[in-house]
Amino acid sequence: MAPPDPRPSPTAAAVRVAPLSELEPATLYGILQLRSRVFVVEQDCVFLDPDGLDVAPGCLQLWVADGDGVVACARLLARAEGDELGRIAVAPGARERGLGEALVRRGLELGRPPLHLKAQARLRGWYRRLGFEACGPEFMEDGVPHLPMRAR
C-alpha cells in the first residue's frame, strides 16, 4: 500500500480557467500534449484531438499545473442547450490526487445547466457521485463505450 500523498487535495478553486486566446503557449502545449498522451497513446484511440472546438466562442480551458507542467485538463464548451464538459484528462503520475474531481467541480461552477458530458461508460459511478445522471443509451466513440450524462 502506497503512503498517503502529503500534498493537499485540490479544490475547484485550484483549477485555472481561460479561453484559448489567453493561454501562454507553454500551457496550451501542455494541455494538448496531455490530451494526446491520455486519449491517443494510453487509450489507443486514433482521432484528431484538435477538432476546432477549442477555438469556438465561449470555450474555456480548465487545467491544473504543478512543477511538472500541466497535469490535468478539461474543456468547457458553450452550448445553447446547456454547456458541455469534455476532454477531461489527468496525467498517469498525477492520478488519485482528486484532480479529475476538482476539474469537474469547477466545470459545474462555471457551466450553464444542464451541464452535459460524454462519460466513458466505465466511469458512470464516478460521474454519478459528482451529480451527473445518464440521459441516453450507451454508444461507442473512438472504440470506447460512452454514456451521455448531465447534471442540473
N, CA, C and O of each residue as an XYZ file, in Angstrom:
608
protein
N       0.850     -1.184      0.000
C       0.000      0.000      0.000
C       0.892      1.243      0.000
O       1.828      1.353      0.792
N       0.584      2.167     -0.898
C       1.372      3.392     -1.016
C       1.070      4.325      0.149
O      -0.057      4.367      0.642
N       2.087      5.079      0.593
C       1.829      6.041      1.667
C       0.922      7.158      1.147
O       0.913      7.437     -0.051
N       0.166      7.792      2.031
C      -0.718      8.871      1.583
C       0.088     10.013      0.975
O       1.210     10.296      1.396
N      -0.494     10.651     -0.004
C       0.148     11.790     -0.667
C       0.127     12.971      0.295
O      -0.944     13.359      0.762
N       1.305     13.564      0.606
C       1.338     14.668      1.575
C       0.779     15.976      1.027
O       0.521     16.903      1.795
N       0.586     16.066     -0.296
C       0.056     17.301     -0.868
C      -1.422     17.426     -0.540
O      -2.133     16.421     -0.516
N      -1.892     18.626     -0.291
C      -3.317     18.792     -0.002
C      -4.150     18.457     -1.222
O      -3.705     18.641     -2.355
N      -5.357     17.967     -0.994
C      -6.273     17.681     -2.098
C      -6.651     18.985     -2.769
O      -6.924     19.978     -2.095
N      -6.667     18.989     -4.104
C      -7.025     20.225     -4.797
C      -8.514     20.508     -4.651
O      -9.320     19.601     -4.442
N      -8.852     21.755     -4.763
C     -10.254     22.141     -4.777
C     -10.541     22.726     -6.140
O      -9.629     22.957     -6.934
N     -11.808     22.964     -6.408
C     -12.183     23.569     -7.678
C     -11.485     24.910     -7.861
O     -11.222     25.318     -8.992
N     -11.184     25.598     -6.770
C     -10.521     26.893     -6.847
C      -9.085     26.770     -7.353
O      -8.530     27.747     -7.857
N      -8.471     25.592     -7.229
C      -7.099     25.386     -7.697
C      -7.032     25.224     -9.211
O      -5.943     25.243     -9.785
N      -8.160     25.069     -9.853
C      -8.221     24.878    -11.296
C      -8.130     26.236    -11.984
O      -8.887     27.154    -11.669
N      -7.218     26.352    -12.904
C      -7.083     27.581    -13.682
C      -8.034     27.522    -14.870
O      -8.330     26.448    -15.393
N      -8.509     28.698    -15.290
C      -9.505     28.772    -16.362
C      -9.177     29.934    -17.278
O      -8.879     31.035    -16.818
N      -9.234     29.681    -18.592
C      -9.019     30.755    -19.558
C      -9.491     30.304    -20.933
O      -9.488     29.111    -21.234
N      -9.895     31.257    -21.766
C     -10.154     30.908    -23.166
C      -8.809     30.649    -23.856
O      -7.765     31.100    -23.384
N      -8.842     29.937    -24.947
C      -7.636     29.591    -25.672
C      -6.789     30.821    -26.002
O      -5.562     30.769    -25.925
N      -7.436     31.918    -26.365
C      -6.717     33.127    -26.767
C      -5.881     33.733    -25.647
O      -4.992     34.540    -25.919
N      -6.139     33.369    -24.410
C      -5.391     33.922    -23.282
C      -4.351     32.961    -22.704
O      -3.671     33.299    -21.736
N      -4.222     31.782    -23.282
C      -3.260     30.808    -22.770
C      -1.847     31.145    -23.200
O      -1.611     31.574    -24.330
N      -0.912     30.947    -22.287
C       0.500     31.020    -22.636
C       0.796     29.837    -23.560
O       0.211     28.767    -23.389
N       1.692     30.011    -24.535
C       1.998     28.895    -25.440
C       2.398     27.610    -24.722
O       1.987     26.526    -25.137
N       3.189     27.707    -23.655
C       3.610     26.500    -22.932
C       2.428     25.798    -22.273
O       2.402     24.570    -22.191
N       1.454     26.568    -21.804
C       0.262     25.964    -21.195
C      -0.570     25.265    -22.253
O      -1.007     24.134    -22.047
N      -0.794     25.922    -23.384
C      -1.542     25.281    -24.473
C      -0.849     24.006    -24.913
O      -1.497     22.975    -25.091
N       0.455     24.068    -25.089
C       1.212     22.888    -25.479
C       1.029     21.773    -24.443
O       0.819     20.616    -24.807
N       1.108     22.118    -23.163
C       0.939     21.127    -22.101
C      -0.435     20.486    -22.117
O      -0.558     19.279    -21.907
N      -1.478     21.282    -22.365
C      -2.845     20.752    -22.436
C      -2.981     19.780    -23.605
O      -3.491     18.672    -23.444
N      -2.521     20.202    -24.781
C      -2.639     19.343    -25.963
C      -1.784     18.091    -25.836
O      -2.190     17.015    -26.274
N      -0.599     18.225    -25.237
C       0.259     17.064    -25.038
C      -0.391     16.066    -24.077
O      -0.364     14.860    -24.321
N      -0.976     16.569    -22.985
C      -1.632     15.682    -22.027
C      -2.821     14.976    -22.662
O      -2.992     13.771    -22.483
N      -3.638     15.710    -23.398
C      -4.784     15.079    -24.055
C      -4.330     13.983    -25.016
O      -4.939     12.914    -25.068
N      -3.272     14.240    -25.771
C      -2.761     13.219    -26.692
C      -2.203     12.024    -25.930
O      -2.434     10.877    -26.313
N      -1.465     12.294    -24.844
C      -0.883     11.201    -24.065
C      -1.973     10.282    -23.512
O      -1.844      9.059    -23.565
N      -3.038     10.871    -22.983
C      -4.084     10.063    -22.359
C      -5.006      9.424    -23.396
O      -5.205      8.210    -23.380
N      -5.566     10.229    -24.293
C      -6.582      9.702    -25.203
C      -6.000      8.926    -26.388
O      -6.513      7.863    -26.738
N      -4.949      9.437    -27.000
C      -4.420      8.803    -28.202
C      -3.456      7.668    -27.862
O      -3.580      6.570    -28.404
N      -2.498      7.922    -26.969
C      -1.482      6.917    -26.664
C      -1.989      5.898    -25.637
O      -2.052      4.704    -25.929
N      -2.348      6.363    -24.444
C      -2.741      5.442    -23.372
C      -4.007      4.652    -23.708
O      -4.062      3.441    -23.494
N      -5.028      5.344    -24.236
C      -6.290      4.671    -24.517
C      -6.357      4.135    -25.946
O      -7.373      3.569    -26.351
N      -5.292      4.310    -26.699
C      -5.169      3.766    -28.043
C      -6.336      4.155    -28.953
O      -6.893      3.315    -29.661
N      -6.695      5.436    -28.921
C      -7.769      5.967    -29.763
C      -7.156      6.900    -30.799
O      -6.612      7.952    -30.462
N      -7.251      6.507    -32.041
C      -6.713      7.348    -33.096
C      -7.809      8.314    -33.534
O      -8.786      7.912    -34.166
N      -7.641      9.580    -33.195
C      -8.604     10.607    -33.566
C      -7.898     11.945    -33.574
O      -6.830     12.090    -32.979
N      -8.482     12.917    -34.238
C      -7.894     14.241    -34.304
C      -8.377     15.031    -33.097
O      -9.519     15.490    -33.067
N      -7.510     15.188    -32.105
C      -7.895     15.906    -30.892
C      -8.159     17.386    -31.162
O      -9.184     17.898    -30.712
N      -7.285     18.096    -31.875
C      -7.615     19.496    -32.200
C      -8.763     19.513    -33.210
O      -8.540     19.530    -34.421
N      -9.976     19.507    -32.700
C     -11.183     19.329    -33.523
C     -11.867     20.629    -33.912
O     -12.961     20.610    -34.475
N     -11.236     21.753    -33.620
C     -11.819     23.045    -33.954
C     -12.697     23.622    -32.863
O     -13.036     24.804    -32.917
N     -13.077     22.827    -31.874
C     -13.981     23.310    -30.825
C     -13.266     24.136    -29.756
O     -13.900     24.940    -29.072
N     -11.958     23.948    -29.606
C     -11.224     24.727    -28.608
C     -11.250     26.224    -28.929
O     -11.092     27.048    -28.029
N     -11.444     26.577    -30.180
C     -11.475     27.983    -30.586
C     -12.905     28.509    -30.735
O     -13.097     29.653    -31.148
N     -13.910     27.691    -30.405
C     -15.313     28.112    -30.509
C     -15.604     29.235    -29.513
O     -15.030     29.266    -28.425
N     -16.490     30.149    -29.882
C     -16.858     31.227    -28.943
C     -17.346     30.653    -27.610
O     -18.157     29.728    -27.572
N     -16.834     31.221    -26.534
C     -17.257     30.809    -25.199
C     -16.563     29.581    -24.658
O     -16.805     29.209    -23.510
N     -15.699     28.927    -25.441
C     -14.995     27.731    -24.963
C     -13.939     28.137    -23.944
O     -13.194     29.094    -24.154
N     -13.883     27.401    -22.842
C     -12.889     27.642    -21.800
C     -12.021     26.403    -21.599
O     -12.504     25.272    -21.659
N     -10.740     26.637    -21.363
C      -9.821     25.566    -20.998
C      -9.686     25.590    -19.478
O      -9.531     26.654    -18.879
N      -9.745     24.424    -18.867
C      -9.551     24.278    -17.426
C      -8.315     23.412    -17.244
O      -8.158     22.416    -17.950
N      -7.439     23.765    -16.317
C      -6.252     22.955    -16.123
C      -5.683     23.140    -14.723
O      -5.963     24.114    -14.024
N      -4.870     22.156    -14.352
C      -4.101     22.191    -13.111
C      -2.654     21.938    -13.523
O      -2.365     21.010    -14.278
N      -1.763     22.764    -13.022
C      -0.342     22.605    -13.311
C       0.435     22.527    -12.011
O       0.042     23.094    -10.992
N       1.548     21.811    -12.075
C       2.460     21.777    -10.943
C       3.874     21.923    -11.502
O       4.034     22.387    -12.632
N       4.870     21.554    -10.769
C       6.246     21.679    -11.237
C       6.544     20.878    -12.490
O       7.523     21.154    -13.184
N       5.717     19.894    -12.788
C       5.897     19.070    -13.983
C       5.139     19.629    -15.182
O       5.180     19.037    -16.261
N       4.449     20.754    -15.018
C       3.645     21.321    -16.101
C       2.176     20.984    -15.915
O       1.721     20.771    -14.791
N       1.437     20.934    -17.006
C       0.001     20.628    -16.955
C      -0.172     19.154    -16.602
O       0.326     18.277    -17.308
N      -0.881     18.889    -15.505
C      -1.080     17.504    -15.061
C      -2.546     17.082    -15.124
O      -2.859     15.908    -14.926
N      -3.447     18.027    -15.398
C      -4.872     17.697    -15.542
C      -5.515     18.797    -16.375
O      -5.123     19.961    -16.290
N      -6.496     18.425    -17.173
C      -7.152     19.426    -18.016
C      -8.563     18.992    -18.382
O      -8.929     17.823    -18.266
N      -9.335     19.963    -18.824
C     -10.687     19.728    -19.316
C     -11.054     20.904    -20.207
O     -10.343     21.908    -20.260
N     -12.162     20.766    -20.898
C     -12.638     21.822    -21.783
C     -14.125     22.013    -21.525
O     -14.867     21.043    -21.376
N     -14.555     23.267    -21.472
C     -15.958     23.607    -21.267
C     -16.449     24.343    -22.504
O     -15.977     25.433    -22.826
N     -17.407     23.727    -23.192
C     -17.962     24.299    -24.419
C     -19.301     24.960    -24.138
O     -20.158     24.393    -23.461
N     -19.470     26.163    -24.664
C     -20.752     26.866    -24.545
C     -21.721     26.247    -25.548
O     -21.425     26.165    -26.740
N     -22.868     25.816    -25.061
C     -23.898     25.208    -25.907
C     -25.238     25.838    -25.565
O     -25.483     26.195    -24.413
N     -26.095     25.975    -26.547
C     -27.412     26.586    -26.330
C     -28.260     25.765    -25.365
O     -29.025     26.326    -24.580
N     -28.128     24.440    -25.419
C     -28.956     23.559    -24.589
C     -28.314     23.208    -23.253
O     -28.744     22.261    -22.596
N     -27.300     23.948    -22.844
C     -26.544     23.664    -21.623
C     -25.121     23.352    -22.018
O     -24.892     22.685    -23.027
N     -24.166     23.818    -21.248
C     -22.763     23.677    -21.618
C     -22.313     22.215    -21.565
O     -22.964     21.366    -20.956
N     -21.188     21.951    -22.219
C     -20.653     20.590    -22.303
C     -19.234     20.552    -21.761
O     -18.372     21.316    -22.194
N     -19.004     19.663    -20.818
C     -17.680     19.455    -20.245
C     -17.068     18.239    -20.924
O     -17.729     17.211    -21.070
N     -15.820     18.348    -21.337
C     -15.193     17.224    -22.013
C     -13.690     17.312    -21.982
O     -13.108     18.186    -21.340
N     -13.066     16.378    -22.699
C     -11.615     16.290    -22.798
C     -10.966     16.311    -21.404
O      -9.923     16.933    -21.201
N     -11.602     15.624    -20.460
C     -11.095     15.562    -19.087
C      -9.971     14.527    -19.048
O     -10.186     13.353    -19.346
N      -8.783     14.971    -18.681
C      -7.622     14.076    -18.661
C      -6.730     14.402    -17.469
O      -6.548     15.566    -17.109
N      -6.185     13.364    -16.871
C      -5.235     13.513    -15.769
C      -4.011     12.671    -16.105
O      -4.137     11.511    -16.499
N      -2.837     13.254    -15.949
C      -1.591     12.542    -16.234
C      -1.479     11.304    -15.351
O      -1.858     11.345    -14.181
N      -0.964     10.203    -15.897
C      -0.860      8.971    -15.107
C      -0.179      9.163    -13.753
O      -0.634      8.594    -12.761
N       0.889      9.939    -13.684
C       1.600     10.144    -12.428
C       0.905     11.069    -11.452
O       1.358     11.226    -10.318
N      -0.198     11.688    -11.879
C      -0.920     12.634    -11.018
C      -2.297     12.119    -10.610
O      -3.082     12.851    -10.008
N      -2.589     10.875    -10.933
C      -3.908     10.323    -10.608
C      -4.011     10.006     -9.116
O      -3.005      9.917     -8.411
N      -5.230      9.840     -8.664
C      -5.532      9.541     -7.252
C      -5.231     10.727     -6.350
O      -5.044     10.552     -5.146
N      -5.182     11.925     -6.908
C      -4.959     13.144     -6.116
C      -6.184     14.043     -6.121
O      -6.143     15.137     -5.558
N      -7.284     13.602     -6.751
C      -8.502     14.403     -6.774
C      -8.533     15.465     -7.862
O      -9.399     16.340     -7.848
N      -7.599     15.399     -8.804
C      -7.543     16.425     -9.840
C      -8.731     16.352    -10.792
O      -9.281     17.385    -11.177
N      -9.130     15.146    -11.172
C     -10.290     14.998    -12.051
C     -11.544     15.539    -11.391
O     -12.337     16.233    -12.026
N     -11.720     15.228    -10.133
C     -12.877     15.746     -9.402
C     -12.836     17.268     -9.315
O     -13.867     17.922     -9.475
N     -11.661     17.840     -9.062
C     -11.546     19.299     -8.992
C     -11.929     19.939    -10.322
O     -12.599     20.972    -10.341
N     -11.507     19.330    -11.441
C     -11.872     19.844    -12.761
C     -13.387     19.805    -12.971
O     -13.983     20.782    -13.424
N     -14.000     18.673    -12.638
C     -15.447     18.533    -12.835
C     -16.205     19.508    -11.935
O     -17.161     20.142    -12.381
N     -15.797     19.631    -10.704
C     -16.485     20.566     -9.798
C     -16.364     22.010    -10.292
O     -17.316     22.783    -10.190
N     -15.198     22.374    -10.826
C     -15.037     23.727    -11.379
C     -15.915     23.888    -12.619
O     -16.515     24.944    -12.821
N     -15.990     22.858    -13.439
C     -16.875     22.895    -14.601
C     -18.325     23.072    -14.196
O     -19.074     23.788    -14.861
N     -18.729     22.425    -13.111
C     -20.103     22.579    -12.609
C     -20.355     24.008    -12.129
O     -21.452     24.539    -12.301
N     -19.345     24.625    -11.529
C     -19.487     26.019    -11.073
C     -19.619     26.986    -12.252
O     -20.407     27.930    -12.201
N     -18.853     26.748    -13.300
C     -18.787     27.676    -14.427
C     -19.852     27.443    -15.491
O     -20.319     28.390    -16.122
N     -20.232     26.194    -15.689
C     -21.111     25.836    -16.797
C     -22.562     26.219    -16.580
O     -23.059     26.260    -15.455
N     -23.230     26.501    -17.703
C     -24.669     26.781    -17.651
C     -25.421     25.461    -17.679
O     -25.185     24.632    -18.557
N     -26.322     25.256    -16.730
C     -27.053     23.989    -16.665
C     -28.098     23.871    -17.769
O     -28.555     24.874    -18.316
N     -28.468     22.643    -18.086
C     -27.855     21.423    -17.556
C     -26.498     21.192    -18.210
O     -26.353     21.348    -19.422
N     -25.512     20.822    -17.408
C     -24.175     20.565    -17.916
C     -24.133     19.140    -18.466
O     -24.498     18.186    -17.778
N     -23.689     19.012    -19.703
C     -23.641     17.717    -20.381
C     -22.207     17.217    -20.465
O     -21.261     18.003    -20.418
N     -22.055     15.909    -20.590
C     -20.773     15.307    -20.917
C     -20.991     13.935    -21.502
O     -22.042     13.320    -21.320
N     -19.979     13.464    -22.209
C     -19.971     12.101    -22.746
C     -18.985     11.330    -21.883
O     -17.774     11.417    -22.088
N     -19.494     10.586    -20.929
C     -18.640      9.869    -19.980
C     -18.212      8.527    -20.555
O     -18.998      7.845    -21.212
N     -16.972      8.154    -20.306
C     -16.609      6.779    -20.602
C     -17.478      5.916    -19.694
O     -17.563      6.165    -18.492
N     -18.117      4.910    -20.263
C     -19.106      4.117    -19.531
C     -18.540      3.537    -18.241
O     -19.272      3.400    -17.260
N     -17.268      3.198    -18.218
C     -16.661      2.617    -17.013
C     -16.622      3.619    -15.853
O     -16.431      3.226    -14.702
N     -16.803      4.916    -16.155
C     -16.751      5.952    -15.125
C     -18.142      6.438    -14.708
O     -18.265      7.460    -14.034
N     -19.164      5.724    -15.096
C     -20.556      6.108    -14.785
C     -20.746      6.383    -13.297
O     -21.300      7.422    -12.937
N     -20.310      5.496    -12.441
C     -20.485      5.664    -10.996
C     -19.739      6.862    -10.459
O     -20.241      7.558     -9.576
N     -18.552      7.117    -10.973
C     -17.760      8.267    -10.538
C     -18.487      9.561    -10.885
O     -18.599     10.453    -10.044
N     -18.979      9.670    -12.111
C     -19.718     10.871    -12.503
C     -21.039     10.987    -11.744
O     -21.462     12.095    -11.416
N     -21.685      9.883    -11.467
C     -22.937      9.910    -10.698
C     -22.678     10.502     -9.314
O     -23.486     11.275     -8.800
N     -21.551     10.134     -8.720
C     -21.193     10.657     -7.401
C     -20.997     12.178     -7.441
O     -21.176     12.854     -6.427
N     -20.633     12.706     -8.595
C     -20.421     14.139     -8.746
C     -21.675     14.885     -9.208
O     -21.615     16.081     -9.492
N     -22.809     14.182     -9.285
C     -24.072     14.841     -9.593
C     -24.594     14.652    -10.998
O     -25.569     15.303    -11.375
N     -23.984     13.783    -11.788
C     -24.451     13.538    -13.150
C     -25.369     12.327    -13.195
O     -25.255     11.413    -12.378
N     -26.283     12.334    -14.165
C     -27.181     11.199    -14.379
C     -27.154     10.846    -15.863
O     -26.971     11.712    -16.718
N     -27.340      9.568    -16.148
C     -27.395      9.128    -17.543
C     -28.617      9.765    -18.197
O     -29.678      9.874    -17.581
N     -28.456     10.186    -19.455
C     -29.583     10.814    -20.157
C     -29.751     10.249    -21.558
O     -30.290     10.918    -22.440
N     -29.299      9.032    -21.765
C     -29.436      8.382    -23.060
C     -28.723      7.047    -23.043
O     -28.100      6.681    -22.047
N     -28.814      6.316    -24.149
C     -28.193      4.992    -24.213
C     -26.682      5.070    -24.428
O     -26.149      6.063    -24.924
N     -26.025      4.000    -24.042
C     -24.589      3.873    -24.247
C     -24.294      3.866    -25.747
O     -25.099      3.381    -26.541
N     -23.131      4.410    -26.128
C     -22.727      4.435    -27.534
C     -21.213      4.283    -27.608
O     -20.510      4.467    -26.614
N     -20.726      3.948    -28.784
C     -19.284      3.810    -28.992
C     -18.734      5.094    -29.604
O     -19.310      5.636    -30.548
N     -17.608      5.582    -29.058
C     -16.912      6.717    -29.640
C     -15.433      6.396    -29.622
O     -14.849      6.164    -28.563
N     -14.833      6.382    -30.794
C     -13.409      6.072    -30.928
C     -13.054      4.723    -30.300
O     -11.976      4.561    -29.729
N     -13.971      3.758    -30.411
C     -13.725      2.418    -29.904
C     -13.900      2.251    -28.411
O     -13.570      1.197    -27.868
N     -14.417      3.276    -27.727
C     -14.598      3.228    -26.275
C     -16.078      3.433    -25.959
O     -16.681      4.382    -26.459
N     -16.686      2.553    -25.127
C     -18.092      2.755    -24.747
C     -18.260      4.047    -23.939
O     -17.530      4.287    -22.977
N     -19.216      4.861    -24.336
C     -19.521      6.123    -23.664
C     -20.997      6.170    -23.302
O     -21.803      5.371    -23.780
N     -21.324      7.115    -22.456
C     -22.692      7.301    -21.976
C     -22.965      8.796    -21.871
O     -22.197      9.513    -21.230
N     -24.058      9.289    -22.495
C     -24.372     10.699    -22.299
C     -24.888     10.920    -20.879
O     -25.717     10.160    -20.379
N     -24.387     11.962    -20.250
C     -24.798     12.263    -18.875
C     -25.017     13.768    -18.750
O     -24.522     14.550    -19.562
N     -25.767     14.159    -17.721
C     -25.989     15.589    -17.470
C     -26.170     15.820    -15.972
O     -26.567     14.936    -15.213
N     -25.863     17.036    -15.597
C     -26.078     17.485    -14.206
C     -26.920     18.737    -14.273
O     -26.724     19.570    -15.158
N     -27.839     18.882    -13.364
C     -28.733     20.047    -13.372
C     -28.271     21.098    -12.429
O     -28.907     22.145    -12.311
